[in-house]
Amino acid sequence: MEELEQLEVKLLLEAVYQLTSYDFREYSSASITRRIQNRKMIEQFSSITMLTNAIIHDEQMRKQLMDDFTIHVTEMFRDPSFFKCLREFILPQFTNLPSIKIWHAGCSTGEEVFSMAILLHELGMLDRATIFATDINEKILHKATIARFPLHKMQMYTRNYLASGGTNSFSDYYDTDDSFAYIKPALLQRIHFAQHNLVTDQSFNEFHIIFCRNVLIYFNPALQTKVHQLFFDSLQNGGFLALGNKETMTFSAKSHRFLNDYAHEHIFQKNV
Ligand SMILES: C[S@@+](CC[C@H](N)C(=O)[O-])C[C@H]1O[C@@H](n2cnc3c(N)ncnc32)[C@H](O)[C@@H]1O
């Protein structure tokens, strides 16, 4: 039964790849199978093959599955101690540079990018920064460009900001109406949003810092190693790769090329 299910999953992912060029075949099998099962249940199909059939014939279903496969959970100043480490130890290493290039890969709706813009602003570095924020999912990227969040979320984001070592009034960084908070335009000026697929697209620049947090956790180990190579190729010597708090470089074939001084915050430095 399990073998049959695995075959059905494999055929579904192959159909998605053939029809859309989006390649989920090397995502973590447990997590992708869970999402497929969930969609099958919602649509009340009796088998995964029925779902595959729907995907082949219905573009809407393909888009739906794309959303199912890409998890967008994020928050501002997520893991405050990580941002504290950036503020105190990582960014000060770049304060004397005339420019700093940063890439947020898998930026979701932008909360991580806006947090970084605030941090750079507070350290007097935002005007010298070029920030690329990319994601596979265009719909999500569009949301990110609007830079608008439900007002109630700002309480938690304020707590995170303060815990990360922020000392300003967090509300200075956004405007509000009855329902939403809007990140102030001055913080957005250095950010360029674009679609980029970590599985199939190439390196497009050399960066001082690359963020890829809570993305690789959805990839299988072989794909993670492939993407580590992409990041290695996209980092300047001495540049930093920042991963999520369940993600690491240590098992990767590339691990010997990275320094571990900030590994407790899942930040790794390219060492050449
Ligand atoms: C859980 S969110 C992480 C957001 C943010 N980095 C954070 O840690 O809060 C994962 C994001 O990775 C994106 N993603 C998944 N697969 C991707 C791929 N192959 N290439 C680029 N982005 C991808 C998803 O669309 C989603 O927005």
Ligand as a Chemical Component Dictionary entry (heavy atoms), coordinates in Angstrom:
data_LIG
# 
_chem_comp.id                   LIG 
_chem_comp.type                 NON-POLYMER 
_chem_comp.pdbx_formal_charge   0 
_chem_comp.three_letter_code    LIG 
# 
loop_
_chem_comp_atom.comp_id 
_chem_comp_atom.atom_id 
_chem_comp_atom.alt_atom_id 
_chem_comp_atom.type_symbol 
_chem_comp_atom.charge 
_chem_comp_atom.model_Cartn_x 
_chem_comp_atom.model_Cartn_y 
_chem_comp_atom.model_Cartn_z 
_chem_comp_atom.pdbx_ordinal 
LIG C1  C1  C 0  8.284  29.205 5.573  1  
LIG S1  S1  S 1  8.605  30.449 4.373  2  
LIG C2  C2  C 0  10.038 31.217 5.062  3  
LIG C3  C3  C 0  9.930  32.728 5.069  4  
LIG C4  C4  C 0  11.094 33.438 5.761  5  
LIG N1  N1  N 0  12.351 33.123 5.145  6  
LIG C5  C5  C 0  11.130 33.115 7.250  7  
LIG O1  O1  O 0  11.964 32.335 7.686  8  
LIG O2  O2  O -1 10.284 33.627 7.989  9  
LIG C6  C6  C 0  9.256  29.472 3.043  10 
LIG C7  C7  C 0  9.236  30.201 1.692  11 
LIG O3  O3  O 0  10.075 29.476 0.780  12 
LIG C8  C8  C 0  9.488  29.560 -0.493 13 
LIG N2  N2  N 0  10.028 28.468 -1.344 14 
LIG C9  C9  C 0  9.697  27.148 -1.319 15 
LIG N3  N3  N 0  10.362 26.505 -2.297 16 
LIG C10 C10 C 0  11.141 27.428 -2.925 17 
LIG C11 C11 C 0  12.037 27.365 -4.029 18 
LIG N4  N4  N 0  12.276 26.222 -4.672 19 
LIG N5  N5  N 0  12.656 28.507 -4.424 20 
LIG C12 C12 C 0  12.420 29.678 -3.783 21 
LIG N6  N6  N 0  11.565 29.801 -2.746 22 
LIG C13 C13 C 0  10.929 28.685 -2.320 23 
LIG C14 C14 C 0  7.995  29.444 -0.214 24 
LIG O4  O4  O 0  7.216  29.944 -1.294 25 
LIG C15 C15 C 0  7.851  30.259 1.076  26 
LIG O5  O5  O 0  7.472  31.575 0.810  27 
# 
loop_
_chem_comp_bond.comp_id 
_chem_comp_bond.atom_id_1 
_chem_comp_bond.atom_id_2 
_chem_comp_bond.value_order 
_chem_comp_bond.pdbx_ordinal 
LIG C1  S1  SING 1  
LIG S1  C2  SING 2  
LIG S1  C6  SING 3  
LIG C2  C3  SING 4  
LIG C3  C4  SING 5  
LIG C4  N1  SING 6  
LIG C4  C5  SING 7  
LIG C5  O1  DOUB 8  
LIG C5  O2  SING 9  
LIG C6  C7  SING 10 
LIG C7  O3  SING 11 
LIG C7  C15 SING 12 
LIG O3  C8  SING 13 
LIG C8  N2  SING 14 
LIG C8  C14 SING 15 
LIG N2  C9  SING 16 
LIG N2  C13 SING 17 
LIG C9  N3  DOUB 18 
LIG N3  C10 SING 19 
LIG C10 C11 SING 20 
LIG C10 C13 DOUB 21 
LIG C11 N4  SING 22 
LIG C11 N5  DOUB 23 
LIG N5  C12 SING 24 
LIG C12 N6  DOUB 25 
LIG N6  C13 SING 26 
LIG C14 O4  SING 27 
LIG C14 C15 SING 28 
LIG C15 O5  SING 29 
# 
